[in-house]
Amino acid sequence: MTNAPITAPVTATTPARWAGPAISWSAVFAGAFAAGGLTIILVILGSAFGFGAMSPFADDGLSLTTISIVTIIWLIFTQVFASVLGGYIAGRTRLRWSIHADEVFFRDSVHGFLTWAVATAFMFAAAAIAAGGGALGATAVTAAAVHSEEGAPAPATIITDRLYRAPGADPEALASAREEADRFVVRAITDPDSVTAEDRAWLVEDVAERTAIGVNEADARVQAAFGQMDTAREEARDAVDTARAASATLAIATALAMLFGAFVACAAAIFGGRERDGLEDRLVSP
C-alpha cells in the first residue's frame, strides 16, 4: 500500500487590481498649477525681453512681421517647458496601479493630457478676467495709430492745415471753419463715397473765402487734399491688412503650439510615472 502525498488545495486569489481611482486628481491639479506658474513666469520674462512689445509708429520698435515670428518662437518655448514640468509632476505624484503595463501607459498619458487641459483652462480664465485691461490697451494703441509720434497731428489735421494755410490770418477766425473741415476730411478718408459734388464745391468756396485766395488756387488745394486723402486711406488699409495677416498667423501658431504642448505633457507624464514606479521598486526590493 502506497501513501499518496497530500497536497493542500490551491485557492486562486485575485487581487483587486482595478480597485481605486483611475485618475489622481491631486496629481493633475499639482501639475497644472506648476505649469501655470511657470507659464506666467515665462510670459513676464518674455515681456521683459520685449517679445510682446510693438511700437505703433513707423520705423520705431518691432514690426508686425518681426513681432509675430518672435512671439511664435517664445510661445512654443513656453508651451514646451510648462508642459514638461506639469506633465512630469503629474506622473511622479500620481498613485501607483497594480495593473497591466499598457494600462499604466494609457493612464499616465491621460494624466499628462488632463494636466495640460486644466492649466490651459486656468490661463484662458485669467486672460478673460484681464480682457478689460486688454480692451483698454487696444484703445490706446488705436489712439496712438491715429496720432503721429511725439504729439504730431494726425494726417487729417495736416490736410486741413494745408487747406487753410493763410499767412497773417487770425487763427481764432479760422477755428470754426477748421473744425468743420476736420470732420469733412475724416469722413472723406473713411468713406469717400459719402462726399458729393456739393460738398467739394462748398469746401473750395470756404477755403477761398477763409484764406483770401482765388477760387482756382483754392480748387487746386482741394484737389491736392483729395489726393492726400486717397494716399492716407491706402496706407491705413495696408496697415489693417498687415495686422490682420499677422493676427491670423499668430492664431494658427498658437493652436499648433498648444497641441504640441499637449503631446509633450503626455510624454512627460509617462516618463515621470515610470520613474516613480521604478524608484518604488528599488526601494521595496530586498
C-alpha positions as CSV (number, residue, x, y, z in Angstrom):
1,M,0.0,0.0,0.0
2,T,1.4,3.3,-1.0
3,N,0.8,6.6,0.7
4,A,-0.2,9.3,-1.8
5,P,1.2,12.7,-1.0
6,I,-1.3,15.0,0.5
7,T,-1.3,18.4,-1.2
8,A,-3.2,21.4,0.1
9,P,-5.9,22.7,-2.2
10,V,-4.8,25.7,-4.3
11,T,-7.0,28.7,-3.9
12,A,-6.8,31.2,-6.6
13,T,-6.8,34.7,-5.1
14,T,-7.3,37.5,-7.5
15,P,-6.1,40.9,-6.1
16,A,-8.3,43.8,-6.5
17,R,-6.1,45.3,-9.2
18,W,-8.7,47.6,-10.6
19,A,-9.8,49.0,-7.3
20,G,-9.2,52.6,-6.6
21,P,-9.5,55.8,-8.7
22,A,-8.1,55.7,-12.2
23,I,-7.3,59.4,-12.1
24,S,-5.2,61.0,-9.4
25,W,-6.8,64.5,-9.5
26,S,-4.4,65.8,-6.8
27,A,-1.5,65.0,-9.1
28,V,-3.3,66.5,-12.1
29,F,-4.0,69.8,-10.3
30,A,-0.5,69.9,-8.8
31,G,1.0,69.6,-12.3
32,A,-1.5,72.1,-13.7
33,F,-0.6,74.7,-11.1
34,A,3.1,74.1,-11.6
35,A,2.6,74.5,-15.4
36,G,0.5,77.7,-14.9
37,G,3.0,79.2,-12.6
38,L,5.9,78.6,-15.0
39,T,3.9,79.9,-17.9
40,I,3.3,83.2,-16.0
41,I,7.0,83.5,-15.2
42,L,8.0,82.9,-18.8
43,V,5.4,85.3,-20.2
44,I,6.7,88.0,-17.8
45,L,10.2,87.2,-18.8
46,G,9.3,87.4,-22.5
47,S,7.7,90.8,-21.9
48,A,10.9,92.0,-20.2
49,F,12.9,90.9,-23.2
50,G,10.5,92.8,-25.5
51,F,9.0,89.7,-27.1
52,G,5.5,91.0,-26.6
53,A,6.1,94.7,-27.3
54,M,5.4,96.5,-30.5
55,S,5.5,100.2,-31.4
56,P,2.6,101.6,-33.3
57,F,4.9,104.1,-35.0
58,A,6.6,103.6,-38.3
59,D,10.3,102.6,-38.2
60,D,10.2,102.5,-34.4
61,G,10.3,99.3,-32.5
62,L,9.4,95.8,-33.8
63,S,7.3,95.5,-36.9
64,L,4.2,93.2,-37.1
65,T,6.1,90.6,-39.0
66,T,9.0,90.6,-36.6
67,I,6.8,90.5,-33.5
68,S,4.9,87.6,-35.0
69,I,8.0,85.5,-35.5
70,V,9.5,86.3,-32.1
71,T,6.2,85.8,-30.3
72,I,5.6,82.4,-32.0
73,I,9.1,81.2,-31.0
74,W,8.6,82.3,-27.4
75,L,5.1,80.8,-27.3
76,I,6.4,77.4,-28.4
77,F,9.3,77.7,-25.9
78,T,6.8,78.5,-23.1
79,Q,4.4,75.7,-24.0
80,V,7.2,73.1,-24.1
81,F,8.8,74.0,-20.8
82,A,5.5,74.5,-19.0
83,S,4.0,71.2,-20.3
84,V,7.1,69.2,-19.5
85,L,7.1,70.5,-15.9
86,G,3.4,70.0,-15.4
87,G,3.2,66.5,-17.0
88,Y,6.3,65.3,-15.2
89,I,4.9,66.4,-11.8
90,A,1.6,64.7,-12.5
91,G,3.3,61.5,-13.4
92,R,5.6,61.4,-10.4
93,T,3.0,62.3,-7.9
94,R,0.1,60.0,-9.1
95,L,-0.9,56.8,-7.3
96,R,0.6,53.5,-8.3
97,W,-1.6,50.9,-10.0
98,S,-1.0,47.2,-9.9
99,I,-2.3,46.7,-13.4
100,H,-1.1,45.8,-16.9
101,A,1.8,48.0,-18.2
102,D,-0.3,49.1,-21.2
103,E,-3.0,50.4,-19.0
104,V,-0.4,52.2,-16.9
105,F,0.9,53.8,-20.1
106,F,-2.6,54.9,-21.0
107,R,-3.4,56.4,-17.6
108,D,-0.1,58.3,-17.5
109,S,-0.9,59.7,-20.9
110,V,-4.3,60.8,-19.6
111,H,-2.8,62.4,-16.6
112,G,-0.5,64.4,-18.8
113,F,-3.3,65.5,-21.1
114,L,-5.6,66.5,-18.2
115,T,-2.7,68.4,-16.6
116,W,-2.3,70.4,-19.8
117,A,-6.0,70.9,-20.2
118,V,-6.5,72.2,-16.7
119,A,-3.5,74.5,-16.9
120,T,-4.8,75.8,-20.3
121,A,-8.3,76.4,-18.8
122,F,-6.8,78.4,-15.9
123,M,-4.7,80.5,-18.2
124,F,-7.7,81.3,-20.5
125,A,-9.8,82.2,-17.5
126,A,-7.1,84.6,-16.3
127,A,-7.0,86.1,-19.8
128,A,-10.8,86.5,-19.8
129,I,-10.6,88.3,-16.5
130,A,-7.9,90.6,-17.9
131,A,-10.0,91.3,-21.1
132,G,-11.0,94.7,-19.8
133,G,-7.4,95.7,-19.5
134,G,-6.7,94.3,-22.9
135,A,-9.6,96.4,-24.4
136,L,-8.1,99.5,-22.8
137,G,-4.7,98.6,-24.3
138,A,-6.3,98.2,-27.7
139,T,-8.0,101.5,-27.4
140,A,-4.6,103.1,-26.5
141,V,-2.9,101.5,-29.5
142,T,-5.7,102.7,-31.8
143,A,-5.4,106.3,-30.5
144,A,-1.6,106.1,-30.9
145,A,-2.1,105.0,-34.5
146,V,-4.4,107.9,-35.2
147,H,-1.8,110.4,-33.9
148,S,1.8,110.6,-35.0
149,E,4.8,110.2,-32.8
150,E,5.7,112.9,-30.2
151,G,2.3,114.5,-30.3
152,A,2.3,115.4,-34.0
153,P,-1.1,115.9,-35.6
154,A,-2.9,113.2,-37.4
155,P,-3.0,113.0,-41.3
156,A,-6.5,114.6,-41.4
157,T,-5.3,117.5,-39.3
158,I,-2.3,118.0,-41.6
159,I,-4.5,118.0,-44.7
160,T,-6.8,120.7,-43.0
161,D,-3.7,122.8,-42.2
162,R,-2.7,122.8,-45.8
163,L,-6.2,123.7,-47.0
164,Y,-6.5,126.7,-44.7
165,R,-2.9,127.9,-44.7
166,A,-3.1,131.7,-44.8
167,P,0.0,133.6,-43.5
168,G,-1.1,136.5,-41.3
169,A,-4.6,135.3,-40.8
170,D,-6.3,135.3,-37.4
171,P,-6.2,131.7,-36.1
172,E,-9.4,132.3,-34.0
173,A,-11.3,133.3,-37.1
174,L,-10.4,130.0,-38.8
175,A,-11.2,127.9,-35.7
176,S,-14.8,127.2,-36.6
177,A,-14.0,126.6,-40.3
178,R,-11.2,124.2,-39.4
179,E,-13.4,122.1,-37.1
180,E,-16.0,121.6,-39.8
181,A,-13.2,120.9,-42.4
182,D,-11.6,118.4,-40.0
183,R,-14.8,116.4,-39.8
184,F,-15.2,116.6,-43.6
185,V,-11.6,115.3,-44.2
186,V,-12.0,112.4,-41.7
187,R,-15.3,111.4,-43.4
188,A,-13.7,111.7,-46.8
189,I,-10.9,109.4,-45.7
190,T,-13.1,106.7,-44.1
191,D,-15.9,106.8,-46.6
192,P,-15.0,108.5,-49.9
193,D,-18.4,107.7,-51.5
194,S,-20.2,109.9,-49.0
195,V,-18.5,113.0,-50.4
196,T,-20.8,114.7,-53.0
197,A,-20.0,117.3,-55.6
198,E,-21.8,119.9,-53.5
199,D,-19.5,119.0,-50.6
200,R,-16.5,119.5,-52.7
201,A,-17.8,122.8,-54.1
202,W,-18.5,124.1,-50.6
203,L,-15.0,123.2,-49.5
204,V,-13.5,125.1,-52.4
205,E,-15.6,128.2,-51.7
206,D,-14.9,128.1,-47.9
207,V,-11.2,127.7,-48.5
208,A,-11.2,130.7,-50.9
209,E,-13.2,132.8,-48.5
210,R,-11.3,132.0,-45.3
211,T,-7.8,132.3,-46.8
212,A,-8.5,135.2,-49.1
213,I,-7.2,133.4,-52.2
214,G,-8.6,132.9,-55.7
215,V,-11.1,130.2,-56.5
216,N,-8.7,128.5,-58.9
217,E,-6.0,128.3,-56.2
218,A,-8.5,127.1,-53.7
219,D,-9.6,124.4,-56.1
220,A,-6.0,123.3,-56.6
221,R,-5.6,123.0,-52.8
222,V,-8.8,120.9,-52.5
223,Q,-7.7,118.7,-55.4
224,A,-4.3,118.1,-53.7
225,A,-6.1,117.4,-50.4
226,F,-8.2,114.7,-52.0
227,G,-5.1,113.1,-53.4
228,Q,-3.6,113.1,-49.9
229,M,-6.8,111.6,-48.6
230,D,-6.5,108.7,-51.1
231,T,-2.9,108.1,-50.0
232,A,-3.8,108.1,-46.3
233,R,-6.7,105.7,-47.0
234,E,-4.5,103.2,-48.9
235,E,-1.8,103.4,-46.1
236,A,-4.5,102.7,-43.5
237,R,-5.8,99.7,-45.5
238,D,-2.3,98.3,-45.9
239,A,-1.7,98.6,-42.2
240,V,-5.0,96.9,-41.4
241,D,-4.3,94.1,-43.9
242,T,-0.8,93.5,-42.4
243,A,-2.2,93.5,-38.9
244,R,-5.0,91.0,-39.9
245,A,-2.5,88.7,-41.6
246,A,-0.2,88.8,-38.5
247,S,-3.1,88.1,-36.2
248,A,-4.2,85.1,-38.3
249,T,-0.6,83.7,-38.4
250,L,-0.3,84.1,-34.6
251,A,-3.7,82.4,-34.0
252,I,-2.7,79.4,-36.1
253,A,0.7,79.2,-34.4
254,T,-0.9,79.4,-31.0
255,A,-3.2,76.5,-31.8
256,L,-0.3,74.4,-33.1
257,A,1.9,75.2,-30.1
258,M,-0.9,74.2,-27.7
259,L,-1.4,70.9,-29.5
260,F,2.4,70.3,-29.3
261,G,2.2,71.2,-25.6
262,A,-0.5,68.6,-25.0
263,F,1.7,65.9,-26.6
264,V,4.7,67.0,-24.6
265,A,2.7,66.9,-21.4
266,C,1.6,63.3,-22.1
267,A,5.2,62.2,-22.8
268,A,6.5,63.9,-19.7
269,A,3.8,62.3,-17.5
270,I,4.7,58.8,-18.9
271,F,8.3,59.4,-18.1
272,G,7.5,60.7,-14.7
273,G,5.2,57.8,-13.9
274,R,7.8,55.2,-15.0
275,E,10.4,56.9,-12.8
276,R,8.0,56.9,-9.9
277,D,7.3,53.2,-10.2
278,G,11.0,52.3,-10.8
279,L,12.1,54.2,-7.7
280,E,9.5,52.5,-5.6
281,D,10.5,49.0,-6.9
282,R,14.1,49.7,-5.9
283,L,13.1,50.9,-2.5
284,V,11.0,47.9,-1.6
285,S,13.2,45.3,-3.1
286,P,15.5,43.4,-0.6
